Amino acid sequence: MSRSLKIVEPNTATMASSGPYPEIAVHVRKLLKCDYAFVAIPEKNSIRIQAFAGAEPERAGNIAAGLVEKLRGWGPEIADDSRLIAVPMSCGGYWIGVLVGYCSKSGSAFTDDDLEKLVAYSHVAVGLIANAAAEIGRTKTSFSTDELLHFSRLITIGELSACFAHEVTNPLTLIRGHLRFAEESLAPDNPLRTHLEVIDKASSRIEEMAKRMLDFSKKRKRGPKRCNIAEVISDALRFVQPYFKNHFIDVHVQLESQLPILKTDRWQMIQAIVNILQNAADAMAEVDRRAVTIAARADANHMDISIADTGKGIAPGNVSQIFEPFFTTKGELGTGLGLYITKRVIEDYRGTVHVETGPRGTTFVISLPL
């Protein structure tokens, strides 16, 4: 954030005023489960703290000003030991404000999942601001009720998936328990055992998917540790396996033997690879041959991980934009954050990611120092 900008603090009247900004700040705090949240908007040579949630009005201005000073820009970003998160609100190609959340407790950390939730909500916030402006005679933007509902659903799905995974384990435990009882009650040659085996396999699959959803949704403190890249790739493939199976995608893994250990965050690296794999699957939706090849090799200085698909490739005009936040060619099905987050994760560990594309497919190459 430019240090030449003056920070205009809110007064008590602003904090208590009606309108969309206080409502937005309160919702951001609830969405992220953080201590403080605020909305800031740009003015000529200044940044105005428009609304704050989580502190008394007399303290809000000082807290918000201090947090703005920690931001590198308008975001989207996670900073200050992962305790500070910021996402811009944009409309018509212009920034109209920024949403900020902060966790004051040591050990708390925002994740890439939080970043995606806040980005999804930023569109809802823009719509609320636009609708409020329309009510007092200003120009209304093109956000429709259906669009706002769609962005809200993106947030809700992310929140409910972990709840569903947790709740489904209870009935599964009952099913598996009664299944064991039924098996013990049947003679070894009873033909009904075949049906019980089918039920057992199906319930095991549901249980495994629920565990993966819970693992993926956990809020974790960031931190590099010794990491086996073969295990990371295996875990990433397990997360996307149901999606790949439904789309009839073949997977080929080509890893050098005895790959060196990386010092990185395992879950961040899984997320980075999953994002590329999901893009690969989408890129092959309209081709007959669908295959993904993952390869990894290392030399004395760095490790390369390549992920290649057999899709139609990326349009030349889009190649320079694919790592930019919010850029997507998937319409309302995409958030435009997957590849941006992947690039940010890799660069956090002094690595690079680049793309090679053509009419017969696309290859993403992640290069990490050893």
N, C-alpha and C positions, 0 to 999 in steps of 0.2 A: 504494500500500500504506500503510495507516495507520501513522504514526510512533509511535503509542502502543503498538503491539504489541511485545512483547519477542521477540527472536530467540534461540531456544535452539539452540546449536550441537551437532553430534553429537560423541560421543567415539569413541575408537578401537574400542571394543567394538561400538558401533552401526554403524560403517562396515564392520566385518568380519562383521557378523551375517548369518545366513541369512534366508530369507524373501523376499518379493517385491520389497521396495524397492531393494536393491542391484542386483538383476536389471533392474528397470525403469530405474534411472539409467544403467546400462551400455547398455541398448538405446536409450535416448533419444540418448545420445552417438553411438552408431553410426548411428542413423537420420538424424541431422542432420549428421553428419560435423563435429562441433564439438569445441572443446577441453575444455569442462567441461559436465557435466549433473548435475542433482540433483533430488530429490523433497523437497518441504516439505509439512507437514500442519498444519492449524490446531489449536491447543489453547486453553484458556481464557486470553485476554489474551496469547497468544504464538503464534509460528510455530516449529515444530520442523523443523530440517533432518534429514530421516529417512535419507537416503542420498546419496552424492556419488560421481561418477565423473570421473576425469581428473587427480586430484592426490593426493599423499600425505595420509593421514588428518590429520596434524598441521597441514596447511595448509588443508584442506577447509573447516573451520568459518569461518575468516576470509574466504575467497573467497566462500563462499555467503552469508554475512551481508552482504558488500558488494554482491553482486548483488541480493539481496532489497531493499536500500535503493533500488535504481534502478527497481524495478517501480512502476507507477502503481496496480496492483490485481492481482487474480488472473488477469487476462487473459480471453480470448486477446489477446495483443499482441506487437508487435515494437518494441523500444525501444533506447536507447543507440546511436544511429547504425546501427540495424538489426543490431547484434551480439548483442543479448539477445532471447530469445524465451521466452514463458511461455504455458502453456495450463492451465486448471483441470481437475481431475478431479471430476466431479459424479455423484451417485447419489441418486435419489429427490428431486431438486430441491435438494439441499444440496451445497456444495463440500466435498470430503473431502481435497483436497490440490491441489498445483500442480506441473506439470512445467516445468523451466527448463533452457534450453540457452544457452551463451555461447561466442562466438568471440573469443579474446583478441588475435588478429592484426589490425592496422590494414588496412582495405580489405576484410575479410571482411564478408559481409552475408547475413542470412536473407531469404527471399522469402515471398510469399503461398503458394507451393507448399509450402514448409517448414511454414508454419502449418497448412495442411490436413493434411499428413502427421502432424503432432504431435497435432492434434485427433482424427484417426482412431485414433492409437495410445492416446490418453488413455482411450478406451473399453476397449481391451484391458487397459490398466493397472488400471482399476477392476475388471475381471473377475478379474485375477490377485490383487488384494488381497482381493476378496470370497471367492474360492476358498480362499485361504490362511486367511482368518478362519473359513471353514466347517470346515476341518480341525481347528481347535482348539475347536470347539463353538459358535462365534458364529453369528449369523443370516446365512444365505446370501442374496445378491441374486438377481434373476431372470435374470442373464446365462447363456445357454446356450452350449454348445460351438459350435453353429452361428453364434450371434451373434458370438462371439469370432473365429471363422474369417472371418466376413464383414468385420469391421473390419481384420483382418490382410490380407485380399485388397485392400482399398482402398489400404493402404500399398504392398503389393507391386506392384499395377498401376501406381501412380505411379512407382515405381522402375524397373520393367521396360520401360515404354513408351519411355523415352529409349534404353535399351540396345537394344531391338528396332529403333528407328529408325536407330541407328548401324550395327548389324550387317547390316541389310537392304540398305545401300548397296553392300556388296561384291558380292553376287550380282547386283544390278542393273547394276553396272558391266560384269560379264561378259556379261549378257544384251544390254545395249546394244552392246557391242563386237562380239559375234557377229552381231547384227542388222545392223550397218553392213556387215560382211563379206558377209553373205548378199545384201544389197541391191546391193552392187557386183558380185556374181557373176551377177545376173539381168539379162536384157534389159529395156529400158524397158517393153516391152509384155507382159511375162510376167504372167499372171493371179495368180501367187503373191504379187505385190507388194501386192495388196489385203490379204492376211492379215498381211504384214509390217507394214503401216501400222497395223493393229489392235493388234498386239503392241507397236509403238512407242508408241502413244498410251496403252495400259494401263501400260506400264513407266514412262512419263513421269509418269503420275498417281501411281503408287506412290512414285516418287522425290520428287515435290513434297510428298506427305503426310509422308514421312520427314523432309524438311527442316523442315517446319512443326513436327513433334513435337520435333525437336532445338532449334529456335529457342525454342520455348515452354518447354522444360525447362531451359534454361541458367540458371545461378545468376548474377545480375547485381547489381552495386552500384547502389543507388538514387541518383538524382540528376536534378533537373529540367533539361531542355534545351529548346531551341526545337523545337516540335512542330507539324506540320501535321495538323490534326484530320481532314481528308479522307483522308489516308493512314492514320491510325489506324483510322478506320471501315472503310476498305477492307481493312486487314489483319485486323481482327476478323471481318469477314464471310468472309474466306478460311479462317479457322480453323474456322468453324462450317458452311461451305458443304456438306461431305459430309453432316453431320447434317441440315441443312435440306433437302437434296435427297432424302434417304431418307424424310423426313416430308412431302414435297410442299408445301413452304412457299415462297410467293412473297415476294420482297424488293423493296421500293421505297425508293430513296434520294433524298432531297430536300435538297440542300445549297445554301445561298446561295453565289453566286459571290464569290471573293476573300475568303474567311473569314480573319480575323486569325490570326497565329501564337500558339499557347499556349506558356507555359513550364511544362512538366510532364514527368513520366517517361513516355516512349512506351509501354513494356511494361506499366507499371502501368495506364495508361489503356486499353490493349488488353484486359487482364485484366478490368477493371471493366465494359467494354462486352460482352465475351464472356459474363460471368456473367449479365447481363440478357438477352442473346439466347438463351442456353440455357434460362432460365426461361420466356421467351416461347414457345419451341418446345414445352416441356412443357405449357404452359397451353393450347395449341391441339390437344392430342392427340385430344380427343373432339369437335371441331367440324369441319364440312364445309369452310368457307372458312378457309384458313390463310394469313395474310399478315402480314408485319412491315414497318413503315414507319419508317425512320430519317431524321430531319430535323435540321438544324443551322442556327442563325441567330445573329447577333451584333449588339450595339449598341455604344455607346461604352464601356460599363462591364463587360459580361459576355457570355458565350456560352452559349446553351442547346442541349443535345443531347437530343432526344426519341426514345424507342424505343417504338413502339406495336404491340400485337398484336391479333388478332381472337378471342382466347380467351373463356372464360366469366367472366373476372374473378376477383378475389380475394374470398373470403368476408369479409363485414364484420368478423367477429370476429377475423380473422387480420391485417388491415391494420396494426394497431399493433405487430405482432410480427415482421413479415417481415424487418426489418433487425437483429433480435436474433441473437446467435450461437447456433447449435445448433437454431434453429427451422426445421422443415421439414414439409411436408405430403406428401413423397414416400416416406415410410417408409424402408426400408434403402437405397433408391436415392439418397437425398440426404444430404449432410453437414450442412446447415443453416449453411453458411459463405459461400456465393456472394454473396448480397446484403449480408451483414455486411461482407465484404471490399470490395465495391464502395463502400459508404458510407464506410468508413474511408479508402480511397484518395482519394475525392473530397474529403472533409473535410480530409485532409492538405494539400490545395492550396486551402484556404479556400473550397471550393465546397459546394454542397448537392445532395441528390438527394431527390426526393419522388415519390409515386405517385398516379395518378388511375385509378380502376377502376370498372367497372360490368359489367352482364351481357353487353355486346357487346365487351368487351376491356379491356386495361390499358395505361396509358402511364406509363413512367418518364421523368422529366425531370431531366437533369443540368445544373446551372448552375455555371459556372466564371468567376471574375473575370479580367478582362484586365489 
